[in-house]
Amino acid sequence: SAYSKLMDDKFLQCLYQDSSANATQPEFVFTQQDTSYSPILQSTIINLRFSTPTTPKPLAIITPLTYSHVQSTVICSKSFGYRIRIRSGGHDYAGLSYTSYDQSPFVVLDLKELRKITIQSGKKTAWVESGAMVGELYYWVSQESQNLGFPAGICPTVGIGGQLSGGGFGALVRKYGLAADNVVDAKIVDVNGRILDRELMGEDLFWAIRGGGGASFGIVVAWKVNLVDVPEKVAVFSLSKTLDQGASDLFDKWQYKGHKLSEDLFIRVIIQPTSDGAGNRTIQVIFNSMFLGSVDQLMETMADSFPELGLQEKDCSEMSWIESVLYFSIYPKGSSIDVLRDRQPEPRSYFNGKSDYVKEPIPEEALEEIWKWCLEEDNPILIMEPHGGRMDEIEETTTPYPHRKGYLYNIQYFEKWDNETIEASEKHISWMRRIYKNMTPYVSKNPRAAYVNYRDLDLGTNDVDNTSYLGAMKWGSSYFNENFKRLAMVKGAVDPDNFFYYEQSIPPLISSE
Ligand code: FDA
């Protein structure tokens, strides 16, 4: 309509006004009239559930080229009454970085152009902008030195911005903790459009952005991280067992050992239905591992600590740490590490996920039932990632991520599908709700812990007309346990009017004193 065209024009004028004198100003705002709008919007939507004709779409997509563009986006959006959705890598499980469900007009601030990585290898630090993918950081760190790495997630296409905001764990988690645990400085654009580094933002806000979930406090444009030592060669293996091959017993043993092994050894477990030689559906348990050392040392460590797995030298390979990143990724075997630098996108699909944490090994008798629930569904996958090691040494309150000592492993329930119908989605989503409910006796309770980076709106959402701290406790304490209150107080101090509101943003708690 004419009115919305007028608003578009005024909003554009506001955004471009800093640079209006410069006619060669490159475009960084795309409204629904622009032909690039749709391709840019789609570019990092990897969950097709949030890319349908009825998914609410932004009025405009802004792809800032400089920090000042981020600042003017905050100032202009505030004065026009638009909400901002912040997107780095677009992997949010609920699509909250590019859609919004509360009917208010919104713009997407897509940081894909802000992706500079500067490495100070002598100091073992790097500055990385939020729009880089974790795989790019891994790549450039490895180009600087074969002996340096960074402990973030296994999937290389995830954005730095979202992942570091929510924690970030992968194959180095037992040795070095979360990605967020290794952040030493950051630059954030706050609700007033100021750029603040650690010193200017103060320790409370700096604490909150390292795991308190993205998008509640401002736009983090860059992070300074500590790089970590990795040996020239690491050893990897992926050993698969079906039920007939003793998978249940081995999984049971892993539950007692996975979190207690040497910090150099990370063995995660992937559980999924498969078909056996005779064409029957059965359960396959894959032990998927990285060891910071040689195959010989790995064999020794396994003989001492997990002989039951029966690992043999022929099951293992030695490679550089950066090659191990590819080994764990979805890229085809034999791909060059350049795929990381080239920002190869994640394949798109419809998917759903949920998370749990286990504090006491699941009783062996219960496993059969869990396998049965998995066999009832088409293509589910349960990924269990051990904690322990460094994770036990970090206090629950050091960063907002509270699942530390005493948490044996994380479970992620995940399912992908490619049928676009609503019925297909509903079937898969309701299966996952069922297994999540059935798992209640076997997982952490009071609160039942969840991982904010595997965002789950079933845990609860804010109410747009009345966002309350108590209302948000349900999901807030699952993600952050006792840290939720401090997060809400930081929010109350830095964004009391709740400009950075979204379905699972931290509500502001304003102290009455
Ligand atoms: P996206 O851009 O969607 O942002 C996620 C959230 O953070 C949104 O709320 C967004 O607004 C906010 N945000 C983004 N950038 C921000 C910024 N610069 N400042 C403030 N807020 C910002 N996790 C893990 O720990 N280990 C793993 O191995 C994996 N693997 C994995 C595989 C796949 C296929 C998926 C889909 C996801 C994972 N994850 C994961 C989960 C992942 O860490 C999580 O989804 C991250 O939040 C995604 O970050 P992106 O920047 O890609 O997402």
Residues whose N, C-alpha, C, O or C-beta is under 5 A from the ligand:
A	BS01	FDA	I86 R87 S88 G89 G90 H91 D92 Y93 L96 S97 S130 G153 I154 C155 T157 V158 G159 I160 G161 G162 Q163 S165 G166 G168 F169 G170 G214 A215 G218 I219 V220 V221 N453
